[in-house]
Amino acid sequence: MQTQALNMHDVKDVNFEISPFFEITPDLVCIAGKDGYFKKVNSSVIDRFEYTEQELYSRPIFSFMHPEDLELTQQERAKLLKGQALVNFQNRYISKSGKIIWLHWTSIYFPEKEIVFAIAKDITEQKRLEKEIEEKYLRFKDIAAHFKSSIEKDRKHIAVELHEGLAQLAAAIKIDMSWLQKNLPESSENLKQRLEHTNTLAELMIKTIRRISFSISPSMIEDVGLFETINLLCKDFSVLNETPCVFEGSFRESLLTHEMKLDFFRICQEALRNVMLHANASAVKIALKDENNGICLTIVDNGLGFNVEEQIKTPGPGIKTMKERAASINGVLAIKSVIGQGTEICVRMDYLSK
């Protein structure tokens, strides 16, 4: 049903006369009825929509709207008609030539006349720039992910060479040493002792190579999962540094990609390295738990602590690495530390942002 425009007398009755100011403003100014039709529009509306004034009045406002924004706009309009002012609302329209127009609305409903007074800013160019920036961000993110993946592949190759090559050679030497030790004449006691010492060193070298291999590329993540891998990292730290390090985990590992698991592991690894080099702690605790539709990693030590503000101004390589790892999975890293009272590192990531 075609609805006629309000005559100017009706508009003046509620102080809605479209003055010369409204006619020259670049903002889109309009009056709409409760029935969902335009009653009066300024020239900016006509220019952006590319329809004549009569064409705009003859069709429901929703018919000019982008289909994807219809439902949300209808919901907001229902609130408006109940007396709730519409502020900072954005939606899209389609011009006569097919161009998408983004508008930012402020609207008020006057129930005594059953009309809506609305002003909108054209934010199409702003939205275009935002999309361009987002596309660049995603492109750079893909490039960063590619380089990170390449680095991890190189690490994995080196780790395999260490484990399968060097460690196997050391194991073969150990076997030969054991054979020689058993088959030497009893008169060669000094030589037997030397071989026993060499055998012990070979065993130590095998363990060291395997530990370095694990540190370079934790292939366990693929085999047994993140929980067991971090657990082993903590056990190794406890043995090597004679500092108790415990791990508590309660999270949905299935919601994490391999990249996320690897980054959480690397952050733990870097945090423990910092504890070993700087904290002089007597205890460390790592926790990885689900929290409010996200996951939270915390590493707490009771060491020396430091001035957080100074570290933020001139962060060391360890903190930089952890921040970059957290950012790469859309996580946020926060650090709390008090001199003499230890340090807490927290990485929070929403599952929805992955």
C-alpha positions as CSV (number, residue, x, y, z in Angstrom):
1,M,0.0,0.0,0.0
2,Q,1.4,3.4,-1.0
3,T,1.7,5.9,1.7
4,Q,1.6,9.6,1.0
5,A,4.2,12.0,2.4
6,L,3.2,14.1,5.5
7,N,2.3,17.6,4.5
8,M,4.5,20.4,5.9
9,H,1.7,21.5,8.3
10,D,1.9,18.1,10.1
11,V,5.6,18.3,10.3
12,K,5.6,21.8,11.7
13,D,3.2,20.7,14.4
14,V,6.0,18.7,16.0
15,N,8.8,21.1,15.2
16,F,10.2,18.8,12.4
17,E,10.3,21.3,9.6
18,I,13.2,20.5,7.3
19,S,15.0,23.9,7.5
20,P,17.6,25.1,5.1
21,F,20.3,23.8,7.5
22,F,19.0,20.3,7.1
23,E,18.8,20.7,3.3
24,I,22.5,21.6,3.0
25,T,23.9,19.2,5.7
26,P,25.9,16.2,4.3
27,D,24.2,14.1,6.9
28,L,21.1,12.1,5.9
29,V,18.0,13.5,7.6
30,C,14.6,11.9,7.4
31,I,11.2,11.5,9.0
32,A,9.7,8.1,8.9
33,G,6.2,6.9,10.0
34,K,5.4,4.1,12.3
35,D,4.2,2.2,9.2
36,G,7.8,1.9,8.0
37,Y,7.7,4.5,5.1
38,F,9.7,7.6,4.6
39,K,7.6,10.8,5.2
40,K,10.2,13.4,4.5
41,V,13.9,13.2,3.5
42,N,16.5,15.8,2.7
43,S,18.6,16.0,-0.5
44,S,21.4,13.9,1.0
45,V,19.1,10.9,1.3
46,I,18.1,11.4,-2.3
47,D,21.7,11.7,-3.5
48,R,23.0,8.6,-1.6
49,F,20.0,6.4,-2.4
50,E,19.8,7.6,-6.0
51,Y,16.0,7.4,-6.0
52,T,13.6,10.2,-6.6
53,E,11.8,11.7,-3.6
54,Q,8.5,10.0,-4.8
55,E,10.3,6.7,-5.3
56,L,11.6,6.8,-1.7
57,Y,8.1,7.6,-0.3
58,S,6.4,4.9,-2.3
59,R,8.3,1.9,-0.9
60,P,8.8,0.5,2.6
61,I,12.2,1.6,4.1
62,F,13.1,-2.1,4.6
63,S,13.0,-2.6,0.8
64,F,16.0,-0.4,0.4
65,M,18.0,-2.2,3.0
66,H,20.7,-4.9,2.6
67,P,19.0,-8.3,3.2
68,E,21.7,-9.4,5.7
69,D,20.8,-6.4,8.0
70,L,17.0,-6.7,7.9
71,E,16.6,-8.9,11.0
72,L,18.9,-6.9,13.3
73,T,17.3,-3.6,12.1
74,Q,13.8,-4.9,12.7
75,Q,14.8,-5.8,16.3
76,E,16.3,-2.4,16.9
77,R,13.3,-0.6,15.4
78,A,11.0,-2.5,17.7
79,K,13.0,-1.2,20.7
80,L,12.8,2.3,19.2
81,L,9.0,2.2,18.9
82,K,8.9,1.2,22.6
83,G,10.6,4.5,23.5
84,Q,14.3,3.4,23.5
85,A,16.4,6.0,21.5
86,L,18.5,4.4,18.7
87,V,22.1,5.6,19.0
88,N,25.3,4.5,17.2
89,F,23.5,1.9,15.1
90,Q,25.0,0.9,11.8
91,N,23.4,-0.9,8.8
92,R,23.6,-1.2,5.0
93,Y,21.4,0.0,2.2
94,I,21.5,-0.6,-1.5
95,S,21.3,2.4,-3.9
96,K,19.4,2.3,-7.1
97,S,22.6,1.6,-9.1
98,G,23.4,-1.3,-6.7
99,K,26.1,0.4,-4.5
100,I,26.3,-0.6,-0.9
101,I,25.8,2.3,1.5
102,W,26.8,2.1,5.2
103,L,24.9,4.4,7.5
104,H,25.4,5.3,11.1
105,W,22.1,6.2,12.7
106,T,20.7,8.3,15.6
107,S,16.9,8.1,15.8
108,I,14.1,9.2,18.2
109,Y,10.4,8.1,18.1
110,F,7.6,10.6,18.9
111,P,4.6,8.4,19.8
112,E,2.1,11.3,19.8
113,K,2.6,11.7,16.0
114,E,3.7,8.2,15.4
115,I,6.8,9.4,13.5
116,V,10.6,8.8,13.8
117,F,13.1,11.6,13.4
118,A,16.5,10.2,12.3
119,I,19.9,11.5,11.3
120,A,22.5,9.3,9.6
121,K,26.2,9.7,8.6
122,D,27.5,8.0,5.5
123,I,30.4,5.8,6.8
124,T,30.8,3.8,3.5
125,E,34.4,5.1,3.0
126,Q,35.3,4.4,6.6
127,K,34.0,0.8,6.3
128,R,35.9,0.4,3.0
129,L,39.2,1.4,4.8
130,E,38.4,-0.9,7.7
131,K,37.9,-3.8,5.4
132,E,41.1,-2.9,3.6
133,I,43.1,-2.8,6.9
134,E,41.5,-6.1,7.9
135,E,42.5,-7.8,4.7
136,K,46.1,-6.5,5.0
137,Y,46.1,-7.7,8.6
138,L,44.9,-11.2,7.6
139,R,47.4,-11.2,4.7
140,F,50.3,-10.3,7.0
141,K,49.0,-12.8,9.6
142,D,49.1,-15.6,6.9
143,I,52.7,-14.6,6.0
144,A,53.7,-14.7,9.6
145,A,52.0,-18.1,10.1
146,H,53.9,-19.3,7.0
147,F,57.3,-18.2,8.3
148,K,56.5,-19.7,11.8
149,S,55.5,-22.9,10.2
150,S,58.7,-23.0,8.1
151,I,60.8,-22.4,11.2
152,E,59.0,-25.2,13.0
153,K,59.6,-27.5,10.1
154,D,63.3,-26.6,10.2
155,R,63.4,-27.2,13.9
156,K,61.7,-30.6,13.5
157,H,64.2,-31.6,10.8
158,I,67.1,-30.7,13.1
159,A,65.5,-32.5,16.0
160,V,65.0,-35.6,14.0
161,E,68.6,-35.5,12.8
162,L,69.8,-35.1,16.4
163,H,67.5,-37.9,17.7
164,E,67.8,-40.4,14.9
165,G,71.3,-39.6,13.8
166,L,73.6,-38.3,16.5
167,A,71.8,-40.0,19.4
168,Q,71.8,-43.3,17.5
169,L,75.6,-43.0,16.9
170,A,76.2,-42.2,20.6
171,A,74.1,-45.3,21.5
172,A,76.2,-47.4,19.1
173,I,79.4,-46.1,20.8
174,K,77.9,-47.0,24.2
175,I,77.2,-50.5,23.0
176,D,80.8,-50.9,21.8
177,M,82.2,-49.5,25.0
178,S,80.1,-52.0,27.0
179,W,81.4,-54.9,24.8
180,L,85.0,-53.8,25.2
181,Q,84.5,-53.4,29.0
182,K,83.3,-57.0,29.2
183,N,85.9,-58.6,27.0
184,L,89.1,-56.9,28.1
185,P,91.6,-59.1,30.0
186,E,91.3,-58.9,33.8
187,S,94.8,-57.3,33.9
188,S,93.6,-54.2,32.2
189,E,91.8,-52.8,35.2
190,N,92.7,-49.1,34.6
191,L,91.5,-49.4,31.0
192,K,88.2,-50.9,32.2
193,Q,87.7,-48.0,34.6
194,R,88.4,-45.6,31.7
195,L,85.9,-47.4,29.5
196,E,83.3,-47.3,32.3
197,H,83.8,-43.6,32.6
198,T,83.5,-43.2,28.8
199,N,80.3,-45.4,28.9
200,T,78.8,-43.1,31.5
201,L,79.6,-40.0,29.4
202,A,78.1,-41.6,26.3
203,E,74.9,-42.3,28.2
204,L,74.8,-38.7,29.5
205,M,75.4,-37.5,25.9
206,I,72.4,-39.6,24.6
207,K,70.2,-38.0,27.3
208,T,71.4,-34.5,26.5
209,I,70.8,-35.0,22.8
210,R,67.3,-36.3,23.4
211,R,66.6,-33.4,25.7
212,I,67.9,-30.8,23.1
213,S,65.9,-32.6,20.4
214,F,62.7,-32.3,22.5
215,S,63.4,-28.7,23.3
216,I,63.9,-27.8,19.6
217,S,60.8,-29.7,18.3
218,P,58.4,-31.3,20.8
219,S,57.0,-34.0,18.5
220,M,55.2,-35.4,21.5
221,I,52.5,-32.8,21.0
222,E,51.3,-34.7,17.9
223,D,51.6,-38.1,19.6
224,V,50.4,-37.7,23.2
225,G,49.0,-34.1,23.3
226,L,49.8,-30.8,24.9
227,F,49.0,-31.9,28.5
228,E,51.6,-34.6,28.6
229,T,54.2,-32.5,26.7
230,I,54.0,-29.6,29.2
231,N,54.0,-32.2,32.0
232,L,57.3,-33.6,30.7
233,L,58.7,-30.1,30.2
234,C,58.0,-29.4,33.9
235,K,59.6,-32.7,35.1
236,D,62.7,-32.1,33.0
237,F,63.0,-28.6,34.4
238,S,62.6,-29.9,38.0
239,V,65.4,-32.5,37.5
240,L,67.8,-30.3,35.6
241,N,67.5,-27.2,37.9
242,E,66.7,-29.0,41.1
243,T,63.6,-26.6,41.4
244,P,60.2,-28.1,41.8
245,C,57.9,-27.3,38.8
246,V,54.4,-28.7,38.8
247,F,51.8,-28.6,36.1
248,E,48.0,-28.5,36.4
249,G,45.8,-28.8,33.3
250,S,42.1,-28.8,32.8
251,F,41.2,-27.7,29.2
252,R,39.5,-28.9,26.1
253,E,42.5,-29.8,23.9
254,S,40.2,-30.6,21.0
255,L,39.4,-26.9,20.6
256,L,43.1,-26.0,20.1
257,T,44.8,-26.2,16.7
258,H,48.3,-27.7,16.4
259,E,49.6,-24.1,16.1
260,M,48.0,-23.0,19.3
261,K,49.3,-26.0,21.2
262,L,52.8,-25.3,19.9
263,D,52.6,-21.7,20.9
264,F,51.4,-22.5,24.4
265,F,54.3,-24.9,24.7
266,R,56.8,-22.3,23.4
267,I,55.5,-19.7,25.9
268,C,55.9,-22.2,28.8
269,Q,59.4,-23.1,27.5
270,E,60.4,-19.4,27.3
271,A,59.0,-18.6,30.7
272,L,60.9,-21.5,32.3
273,R,64.1,-20.3,30.6
274,N,63.6,-16.9,32.1
275,V,63.0,-18.4,35.6
276,M,66.2,-20.5,35.2
277,L,68.3,-17.5,34.1
278,H,66.9,-14.7,36.2
279,A,64.4,-15.6,38.9
280,N,66.4,-17.6,41.4
281,A,63.1,-19.3,42.3
282,S,62.6,-22.3,44.6
283,A,59.2,-23.3,43.1
284,V,57.4,-22.9,39.8
285,K,53.8,-23.7,38.9
286,I,52.2,-23.9,35.5
287,A,48.4,-24.1,34.9
288,L,46.5,-24.3,31.7
289,K,42.7,-24.2,32.2
290,D,39.4,-23.4,30.6
291,E,38.1,-20.1,31.8
292,N,34.9,-18.2,30.6
293,N,34.7,-19.6,27.1
294,G,38.5,-19.3,26.7
295,I,41.7,-20.8,27.9
296,C,44.2,-19.3,30.3
297,L,47.9,-20.2,30.8
298,T,49.6,-19.0,34.0
299,I,53.2,-19.5,35.0
300,V,54.0,-18.5,38.6
301,D,57.3,-18.5,40.4
302,N,58.4,-17.3,43.8
303,G,61.7,-15.8,42.6
304,L,63.3,-12.4,42.7
305,G,60.6,-10.5,40.7
306,F,61.2,-7.4,38.7
307,N,59.9,-3.9,37.9
308,V,57.1,-4.5,35.3
309,E,57.0,-0.9,34.1
310,E,60.7,-0.9,33.2
311,Q,60.3,-4.2,31.4
312,I,57.4,-2.9,29.4
313,K,59.4,0.1,28.3
314,T,62.5,-2.0,27.3
315,P,61.3,-5.6,27.1
316,G,63.9,-8.3,27.0
317,P,64.0,-11.0,24.2
318,G,62.1,-13.5,26.4
319,I,59.1,-11.2,27.1
320,K,59.1,-10.1,23.4
321,T,59.0,-13.7,22.3
322,M,56.1,-14.6,24.6
323,K,54.1,-11.5,23.5
324,E,54.6,-12.4,19.9
325,R,53.6,-16.0,20.4
326,A,50.5,-14.9,22.3
327,A,49.5,-12.3,19.7
328,S,49.9,-14.9,16.9
329,I,47.0,-16.9,18.4
330,N,44.9,-13.8,19.2
331,G,45.9,-14.1,22.9
332,V,46.8,-11.4,25.4
333,L,49.8,-11.7,27.6
334,A,49.8,-10.0,31.1
335,I,52.6,-9.9,33.6
336,K,52.4,-9.3,37.3
337,S,55.6,-9.0,39.4
338,V,56.8,-7.6,42.7
339,I,60.4,-7.3,43.5
340,G,61.2,-10.0,46.1
341,Q,57.7,-11.7,45.7
342,G,57.9,-13.5,42.4
343,T,56.3,-13.2,39.0
344,E,53.1,-14.3,37.4
345,I,52.7,-14.6,33.6
346,C,49.2,-15.0,32.2
347,V,48.2,-15.7,28.6
348,R,44.4,-15.5,27.9
349,M,42.9,-16.7,24.6
350,D,39.2,-16.8,23.7
351,Y,38.1,-20.0,21.9
352,L,35.8,-17.9,19.7
353,S,38.8,-15.9,18.4
354,K,40.8,-18.8,17.0
